[in-house]
Amino acid sequence: MSSPNQITPANIGAYFFMEKLSPQNVNEGFCCFIEEYNEYLLRDALRSHTDHVALTWVLRERDGGKIAAYMALIADAIKLSFSEKELHNLDYPFKTIPAMKIAKLAVSAVFREKFSGIGTSMIFAAHCIARSCNDHYFAARFLTVDADIEHDEGVLSFYQKTGFLQNAELYNKNRKTISMRLDLYS
Ligand SMILES: CC(C)(COP(=O)(O)OP(=O)(O)OC[C@H]1O[C@@H](n2cnc3c(N)ncnc32)[C@H](O)[C@@H]1OP(=O)(O)O)[C@@H](O)C(=O)NCCC(=O)NCCS
C-alpha cells in the first residue's frame, strides 16, 4: 500500500476547500467508523446550525466534492486554576476565560487512508477562525475540546500532538471525555 500524502496548512488548498455545511452540500457517504459522528453530520448538524447551538464546517475535496472531514464549532468558557492562568500569563482575578470549542471533529476513514495531516489541518483552520473572531468580533483566548476517549483513547495523543493541554478542572466527571485547551496566543 502506498504511503498517504501529507496534508499541511500550506498545501491543503490544492486538494480541498472549506465551507459551511448547508442543505445543498450534506453528503450521505461520510464514514469515520464512529457511528455517532456519522449520524451527527447526517441528522443533527444542520438543525444545530438553525437552532444556533453549533456551526459545522466541512472540508470538501476539489475533485469529486466528497466531504473529507468536518468540525462543529461553538462558543465556550473554561475555568482555570491559579497556576494554569500563570502558565498563560493571565493575571486576572476571575477564573473563567472565554474560548471557542471544537464540539465535534471527524475525518473520513477513506480520506485518512489517502492523506495524513487532515485532522491537524482542521485544528489549524479552527485556530484561524478563532483568531479572526478575536480580530473582528469577540474575544476567545483558547481553543477547547472535550477529547472523546470513550470511543478511542488515542484521540488524547492526537490533541496533545496538535498542542492541547489537559485542563485541571474536569467538567466531565464520568471521564468519557477529557477537557483540553490550546492557547491561541502563546
Ligand atoms: C482524531 C482524528 C480527527 C485525527 O485525524 P487525522 O487526520 O487522522 O490526524 P492527523 O493525520 O493530523 O494526525 C496527527 C498525529 O496524531 C496521530 N493520531 C491521529 N489520530 C490518532 C488516534 N486516533 N490515535 C492515536 N494517534 C492518532 C497521528 O498518528 C499523527 O501522529 P504523528 O504526527 O506522530 O504522525 C480522526 O482520527 C478521526 O476523525 N477520528 C474519529 C472521530 C474522533 O474520534 N474525533 C475526535 C473526537 S474528540
The ligand as an SDF file (V2000), in Angstrom:
LIG
                    3D

 48 50  0  0  0  0  0  0  0  0999 V2000
   -8.9280   12.0330   15.6550 C   0  0  0  0  0  0  0  0  0  0  0  0
   -8.9300   12.3670   14.1490 C   0  0  0  0  0  0  0  0  0  0  0  0
   -9.7320   13.6380   13.9040 C   0  0  0  0  0  0  0  0  0  0  0  0
   -7.4680   12.5900   13.7110 C   0  0  0  0  0  0  0  0  0  0  0  0
   -7.4430   12.9320   12.3280 O   0  0  0  0  0  0  0  0  0  0  0  0
   -6.1920   12.5090   11.3930 P   0  0  0  0  0  0  0  0  0  0  0  0
   -6.3790   13.1460   10.0730 O   0  0  0  0  0  0  0  0  0  0  0  0
   -6.0080   11.0570   11.4400 O   0  0  0  0  0  0  0  0  0  0  0  0
   -4.9890   13.2060   12.1900 O   0  0  0  0  0  0  0  0  0  0  0  0
   -3.5250   13.5920   11.6700 P   0  0  0  0  0  0  0  0  0  0  0  0
   -3.1760   12.7800   10.4540 O   0  0  0  0  0  0  0  0  0  0  0  0
   -3.4320   15.0640   11.5580 O   0  0  0  0  0  0  0  0  0  0  0  0
   -2.6240   13.0620   12.8980 O   0  0  0  0  0  0  0  0  0  0  0  0
   -1.7120   13.8670   13.6240 C   0  0  0  0  0  0  0  0  0  0  0  0
   -0.9500   12.9570   14.5720 C   0  0  0  0  0  0  0  0  0  0  0  0
   -1.8660   12.3840   15.5290 O   0  0  0  0  0  0  0  0  0  0  0  0
   -1.8130   10.9510   15.4670 C   0  0  0  0  0  0  0  0  0  0  0  0
   -3.1980   10.4300   15.5900 N   0  0  0  0  0  0  0  0  0  0  0  0
   -4.2590   10.7800   14.8410 C   0  0  0  0  0  0  0  0  0  0  0  0
   -5.3390   10.0980   15.2340 N   0  0  0  0  0  0  0  0  0  0  0  0
   -4.9320    9.2900   16.2290 C   0  0  0  0  0  0  0  0  0  0  0  0
   -5.6050    8.3350   17.0360 C   0  0  0  0  0  0  0  0  0  0  0  0
   -6.8940    8.0760   16.8730 N   0  0  0  0  0  0  0  0  0  0  0  0
   -4.8820    7.6710   17.9750 N   0  0  0  0  0  0  0  0  0  0  0  0
   -3.5470    7.9250   18.1620 C   0  0  0  0  0  0  0  0  0  0  0  0
   -2.8600    8.8320   17.4020 N   0  0  0  0  0  0  0  0  0  0  0  0
   -3.5510    9.4990   16.4670 C   0  0  0  0  0  0  0  0  0  0  0  0
   -1.2550   10.6460   14.0760 C   0  0  0  0  0  0  0  0  0  0  0  0
   -0.6450    9.3680   14.0460 O   0  0  0  0  0  0  0  0  0  0  0  0
   -0.2740   11.7770   13.8850 C   0  0  0  0  0  0  0  0  0  0  0  0
    0.9080   11.4810   14.6080 O   0  0  0  0  0  0  0  0  0  0  0  0
    2.3760   11.8290   14.0070 P   0  0  0  0  0  0  0  0  0  0  0  0
    2.3880   13.3340   13.8090 O   0  0  0  0  0  0  0  0  0  0  0  0
    3.3150   11.3650   15.0650 O   0  0  0  0  0  0  0  0  0  0  0  0
    2.4810   11.1050   12.7070 O   0  0  0  0  0  0  0  0  0  0  0  0
   -9.5090   11.1870   13.3180 C   0  0  0  0  0  0  0  0  0  0  0  0
   -8.8240   10.0370   13.6730 O   0  0  0  0  0  0  0  0  0  0  0  0
  -10.9960   10.9360   13.4900 C   0  0  0  0  0  0  0  0  0  0  0  0
  -11.7970   11.5080   12.8020 O   0  0  0  0  0  0  0  0  0  0  0  0
  -11.3780   10.0310   14.4270 N   0  0  0  0  0  0  0  0  0  0  0  0
  -12.7650    9.6540   14.6130 C   0  0  0  0  0  0  0  0  0  0  0  0
  -13.5780   10.7430   15.2880 C   0  0  0  0  0  0  0  0  0  0  0  0
  -12.9350   11.2240   16.5620 C   0  0  0  0  0  0  0  0  0  0  0  0
  -12.5020   10.4580   17.4040 O   0  0  0  0  0  0  0  0  0  0  0  0
  -12.8860   12.5570   16.6960 N   0  0  0  0  0  0  0  0  0  0  0  0
  -12.3290   13.2360   17.8600 C   0  0  0  0  0  0  0  0  0  0  0  0
  -13.4060   13.3830   18.8740 C   0  0  0  0  0  0  0  0  0  0  0  0
  -12.9700   14.4380   20.2040 S   0  0  0  0  0  0  0  0  0  0  0  0
  1  2  1  0
  2  3  1  0
  2  4  1  0
  2 36  1  0
  4  5  1  0
  5  6  1  0
  6  7  2  0
  6  8  1  0
  6  9  1  0
  9 10  1  0
 10 11  2  0
 10 12  1  0
 10 13  1  0
 13 14  1  0
 14 15  1  0
 15 16  1  0
 15 30  1  0
 16 17  1  0
 17 18  1  0
 17 28  1  0
 18 19  1  0
 18 27  1  0
 19 20  2  0
 20 21  1  0
 21 22  1  0
 21 27  2  0
 22 23  1  0
 22 24  2  0
 24 25  1  0
 25 26  2  0
 26 27  1  0
 28 29  1  0
 28 30  1  0
 30 31  1  0
 31 32  1  0
 32 33  2  0
 32 34  1  0
 32 35  1  0
 36 37  1  0
 36 38  1  0
 38 39  2  0
 38 40  1  0
 40 41  1  0
 41 42  1  0
 42 43  1  0
 43 44  2  0
 43 45  1  0
 45 46  1  0
 46 47  1  0
 47 48  1  0
M  END
$$$$
